[in-house]
Amino acid sequence: MSERKEKWLVLAAWPYVHGVPHLGNLIGSILSADVAARYLRMKGADVVFVSGSDMHGTPIEVEALKRGVSPKDLAESNHKTIQSLFERWNISFDNYSTTESDVHKQFVHEFYDKVYKNGYVFEEVVQLYYCPNDGLFLPDRFVTGTCPYCGYEKAYGDQCENCGRLLEPTLLLNPRCSICGGTPVLRTTKHWFFDLPKLQSALEEYIKGNENLPSNAKNMSLQILKDGLRPRALTRDNKWGIPAPFPGAEDKTIYVWMEAVLGYISATIEYFRRRGEPERWKDFWLDPSTRSVYFIGKDNIPFHTLILPALLMASGEGYVLPWTVASTEYLLFKGLKFSKSKRVGVWIDEALEVFPVDYWRFALIALRP
């Protein structure tokens, strides 16, 4: 009898398509994952390597407004460009998908229907920032301000790039509208929330007991748990996204991070459907022996060590929890952190105009922070 092959899910963080990725994005997820997938295949393991374009959310909406185009047109155009660039970088995906795929949309609806029925979703009337000048609510990157934890003055409404803390827009000090720069006002609206505190003890047990997590991921996760988990908003008032499936939420969309992290599963489902094996994805995602490795940047740690595991637990489906995350520190450019939003660094299309791809692949892996 032949020895049973090890099963590995190699999962690279999905790049936002509001612009071409820079070298920091590449080494932080895609390229590192590619090297791991190639190595595991050479060892004879059964490997599925997936990623995709994160098409929704405020980064795309903000960029589309700046360019005077629709979010859909911008996302689809940039997806094609990025997919072509990854081919030039010789990335060996089994499937590179998008959050606009029919498979992903259907999976997200079915997944959250289960989470809702299992009692992990509640609705609440809240006050959120609204821009009178632009006539819209300001979720996530539509509002910037000072981080209440570290004092960084350009924090986004959903996360501080400086300290990595997860935020809500109303926590920001001196908030400003990202579109017009004006001062927003608070307005009442109804939203649906994921009851993350219900899973605090389960997450503490998971993080403390996971000996595979790197120190930066474990320490950040434990600090967030020590501070105490709070419910996370599942819905947004913006129109560009996957419609929320909850009763009464017909005018809302699912918060981009709460649906994009499910793309790892939907991309695997899509991959095996294309192969004519529509049920085989379960051999990976529902098998406790499967090792799932998430290749992410430092700023994505809490979404993959806390929020994603919590969602998988809340579904009650028995999905395999992250075996580990391969979380990089920040790549620096002239002493500054690579940043797509601040235009700091070298972009993956520009790099190939200077040196051939094998040079960059070797150099970036050697320099991986």
C-alpha positions in Angstrom: 0.0 0.0 0.0 1.4 3.4 -1.0 2.0 6.0 1.7 -0.7 8.6 2.1 0.4 12.0 0.7 0.5 15.0 2.9 -2.2 17.5 2.0 -1.2 21.2 2.0 -3.3 24.3 1.3 -0.9 27.1 0.2 -3.0 30.3 0.5 -1.7 33.7 -0.6 -3.3 36.9 0.6 -5.5 38.4 -2.1 -4.2 41.7 -3.5 -6.6 44.7 -3.7 -7.0 45.6 -7.3 -7.1 49.4 -6.8 -3.6 49.4 -8.2 -0.7 47.3 -9.3 1.0 45.5 -6.4 4.5 46.6 -5.2 7.4 44.3 -4.3 6.4 44.4 -0.7 3.0 43.0 -1.6 4.7 40.3 -3.8 7.1 39.0 -1.2 4.6 39.3 1.6 2.3 36.8 0.1 2.3 35.7 -3.6 6.0 35.0 -4.2 6.6 33.4 -0.8 3.6 31.2 -1.3 4.8 30.2 -4.8 8.2 29.1 -3.4 6.5 27.1 -0.7 4.1 25.5 -3.2 6.9 24.5 -5.6 9.0 23.0 -2.7 6.0 21.0 -1.4 5.2 19.7 -4.8 8.8 18.6 -5.3 8.5 16.7 -2.0 5.6 14.8 -3.4 2.9 16.5 -1.3 -0.7 17.0 -2.5 -0.8 20.8 -2.8 -3.5 23.3 -3.7 -2.2 26.8 -4.2 -4.8 29.5 -4.6 -5.2 33.3 -4.4 -7.2 35.9 -6.2 -8.0 39.5 -6.8 -9.9 41.3 -4.0 -12.4 43.3 -6.1 -14.6 44.9 -3.5 -14.3 47.5 -0.7 -13.5 51.1 -0.2 -9.9 51.1 -1.6 -11.4 50.3 -5.0 -14.3 52.8 -4.6 -12.0 55.6 -3.6 -9.6 54.9 -6.5 -12.6 54.7 -8.9 -13.9 58.1 -7.8 -10.4 59.6 -8.3 -10.3 58.2 -11.9 -13.9 58.9 -12.7 -14.8 55.3 -13.6 -17.0 52.7 -12.0 -15.6 50.4 -9.3 -16.5 47.3 -11.4 -14.7 48.6 -14.6 -11.6 49.5 -12.5 -11.6 46.2 -10.7 -12.0 44.1 -13.8 -9.4 46.0 -15.8 -6.8 45.9 -12.9 -7.5 42.2 -12.3 -6.6 41.4 -15.9 -3.4 43.5 -15.6 -2.4 41.9 -12.3 -3.1 38.4 -13.4 -0.9 38.9 -16.5 1.9 40.3 -14.3 1.8 37.3 -12.0 2.2 35.1 -15.1 5.3 37.1 -16.0 6.6 36.5 -12.5 6.1 32.7 -13.0 3.7 32.3 -10.2 2.4 28.7 -10.2 -1.1 29.1 -9.0 -3.5 26.2 -9.2 -6.2 28.9 -9.3 -6.1 32.7 -9.3 -9.7 33.8 -8.8 -11.7 36.9 -7.9 -14.2 37.9 -5.3 -16.6 38.8 -8.2 -16.8 35.1 -9.3 -20.2 33.4 -9.1 -18.7 30.6 -7.0 -17.4 33.1 -4.4 -20.6 35.1 -4.2 -22.7 31.9 -3.8 -20.3 30.5 -1.2 -20.3 33.7 0.9 -24.1 33.8 1.0 -24.4 30.1 2.0 -21.6 30.5 4.6 -23.2 33.6 6.3 -26.6 32.0 6.2 -25.1 29.2 8.4 -23.3 31.7 10.7 -26.5 33.7 11.1 -28.6 30.6 11.9 -26.0 29.4 14.4 -26.6 32.6 16.4 -23.4 34.5 15.7 -25.0 37.5 13.9 -27.0 40.3 15.5 -28.3 43.7 14.3 -27.8 47.0 16.0 -28.6 50.7 15.4 -25.3 52.6 15.5 -23.9 56.0 14.8 -21.4 56.2 12.0 -19.6 59.0 10.2 -21.4 60.6 7.3 -20.1 63.3 5.0 -22.6 66.0 4.3 -20.6 67.3 1.4 -20.5 64.0 -0.5 -23.8 62.7 0.8 -22.6 59.2 1.9 -21.6 57.2 4.9 -17.8 56.8 5.4 -16.8 53.2 6.1 -13.2 51.9 6.3 -10.9 53.9 4.0 -13.5 56.6 3.2 -12.4 58.1 6.6 -9.0 58.7 8.0 -7.8 60.2 11.3 -5.5 59.7 14.2 -5.1 56.2 15.7 -6.3 56.2 19.3 -3.6 53.6 20.2 -0.4 54.8 18.6 -1.1 58.4 17.5 -0.5 57.8 13.8 -2.2 60.6 12.0 -3.1 58.8 8.8 -4.9 55.7 10.1 -7.8 54.3 8.1 -11.3 53.7 9.6 -10.8 49.9 9.6 -7.1 49.5 10.5 -4.0 51.5 11.5 -1.1 50.8 9.1 1.4 51.9 11.7 0.5 49.7 14.7 -1.7 47.1 12.9 -4.7 47.5 15.3 -8.1 46.8 14.0 -10.3 49.9 14.3 -13.8 51.2 13.8 -14.2 54.6 12.1 -15.7 56.2 15.3 -12.6 55.4 17.2 -10.5 57.7 15.1 -9.5 61.1 16.5 -9.8 64.1 14.2 -11.6 62.2 11.5 -11.6 63.4 7.9 -13.5 62.4 4.7 -11.0 60.7 2.3 -12.9 62.2 -0.7 -13.3 65.9 0.1 -11.1 66.2 3.3 -14.1 67.6 5.2 -15.1 66.9 8.8 -17.8 64.2 8.9 -20.8 64.1 11.3 -22.4 61.2 13.1 -25.6 59.7 11.7 -27.8 56.8 12.8 -27.9 53.6 10.7 -28.6 49.9 11.2 -25.9 47.3 10.7 -25.3 43.6 11.3 -22.4 42.4 13.5 -20.4 39.2 13.9 -20.5 38.3 17.6 -16.7 37.8 18.0 -16.7 37.9 21.8 -18.7 34.7 21.9 -15.6 32.9 20.5 -13.0 34.7 22.8 -12.2 31.6 24.9 -12.1 29.3 21.8 -9.7 31.6 20.1 -7.5 31.9 23.2 -7.2 28.2 23.3 -6.5 28.0 19.6 -3.8 30.7 19.6 -2.1 29.5 22.8 -2.1 25.9 21.6 -0.8 26.6 18.1 2.9 26.0 18.2 3.3 26.6 14.5 2.5 30.3 14.6 5.5 32.7 14.2 6.2 35.0 17.1 5.0 38.2 15.5 1.6 36.6 14.7 1.3 35.0 18.1 2.3 38.0 20.1 0.0 40.4 18.1 -3.0 38.0 18.4 -2.5 37.4 22.2 -2.3 41.2 22.7 -5.6 41.7 20.9 -7.2 38.9 22.9 -5.8 40.4 26.1 -7.5 43.8 25.2 -10.8 41.9 24.7 -12.6 41.1 21.5 -15.4 43.3 20.3 -18.2 42.5 17.8 -17.1 43.2 14.2 -19.4 44.9 11.7 -20.4 42.5 8.9 -22.2 45.0 6.7 -21.5 48.3 5.0 -23.7 51.0 3.5 -21.6 51.1 0.2 -23.1 49.5 -2.9 -19.9 47.9 -4.4 -19.7 44.5 -2.9 -21.6 41.3 -2.2 -25.2 42.0 -1.1 -25.7 41.0 2.6 -27.9 37.9 2.9 -29.5 38.8 6.3 -33.2 39.5 6.7 -33.7 43.3 6.6 -30.2 44.0 5.2 -31.2 44.2 1.5 -29.6 47.7 1.1 -26.3 46.6 2.7 -23.2 44.8 1.4 -20.8 42.5 3.2 -17.7 44.2 4.7 -14.9 43.4 2.2 -12.6 41.7 4.8 -15.4 39.5 6.1 -16.0 38.1 2.6 -12.5 38.2 1.1 -11.1 35.8 3.7 -13.6 33.2 2.6 -12.1 33.4 -0.9 -9.5 30.8 0.0 -12.3 28.2 0.3 -14.3 29.4 -2.7 -11.2 29.5 -4.9 -10.5 25.9 -3.9 -14.1 24.9 -4.7 -13.8 26.7 -8.1 -10.4 24.9 -8.8 -11.8 21.4 -8.3 -15.0 22.2 -10.2 -12.9 23.1 -13.2 -11.1 19.8 -12.8 -14.4 17.9 -12.9 -14.0 16.9 -9.2 -16.7 19.2 -7.6 -16.6 17.5 -4.1 -12.8 17.0 -3.7 -12.3 20.4 -2.1 -13.8 18.9 1.0 -10.9 16.4 1.2 -8.7 19.4 1.9 -10.9 21.8 3.9 -12.8 19.3 6.0 -9.8 17.0 6.8 -8.2 17.8 10.2 -4.8 16.4 8.9 -4.6 19.1 6.1 -2.0 21.8 6.8 -3.1 25.2 5.7 -0.5 27.9 5.5 -1.5 31.5 4.9 1.1 33.8 3.4 0.4 37.3 4.5 1.9 40.7 5.4 2.2 41.8 9.0 -0.9 44.1 8.8 -3.1 41.1 7.8 -2.3 39.0 10.9 -5.4 39.6 13.0 -7.8 38.9 10.1 -6.1 35.5 9.6 -5.4 34.4 13.2 -8.5 35.7 14.9 -11.3 36.7 12.5 -11.0 33.9 9.9 -10.7 31.1 12.6 -13.7 32.6 14.4 -15.8 32.6 11.2 -14.8 29.0 10.5 -15.7 28.0 14.0 -19.0 29.8 13.8 -20.0 28.1 10.6 -20.1 24.8 12.4 -19.0 23.0 9.3 -15.7 21.6 10.6 -13.4 23.6 8.4 -9.7 23.1 9.2 -8.3 26.1 11.1 -5.1 27.8 10.0 -2.1 25.5 10.7 0.1 28.5 10.6 0.5 32.0 9.0 3.8 32.9 7.2 3.6 36.6 8.2 6.4 38.9 6.9 7.6 42.1 8.4 7.5 45.2 6.3 9.8 45.5 3.3 11.6 48.9 3.3 12.4 51.3 0.5 15.0 53.9 1.4 14.2 53.4 5.0 10.4 53.7 4.5 7.8 51.0 4.5 6.5 50.0 1.1 3.1 51.4 0.7 0.7 51.3 -2.2 -1.5 54.1 -0.9 1.5 56.4 -0.2 3.3 55.4 -3.5 6.4 54.3 -1.7 8.4 51.5 -3.3 9.0 49.7 -6.5 6.0 48.2 -8.4 6.0 44.7 -9.9 5.6 45.9 -13.5 8.4 48.5 -13.1 10.8 46.0 -11.6 10.6 43.8 -14.7 11.7 46.7 -16.9 15.0 46.9 -14.9 16.0 43.3 -14.3 14.7 39.8 -15.4 12.3 38.0 -13.3 14.7 35.3 -11.9 16.9 38.1 -10.5 14.0 39.6 -8.7 12.6 36.3 -7.4 16.0 35.3 -5.9 16.7 38.8 -4.5 13.3 39.1 -2.9 13.4 35.7 -1.3 16.9 36.4 0.0 15.7 39.7 1.5 12.3 38.4 2.8 11.8 40.4 6.0 
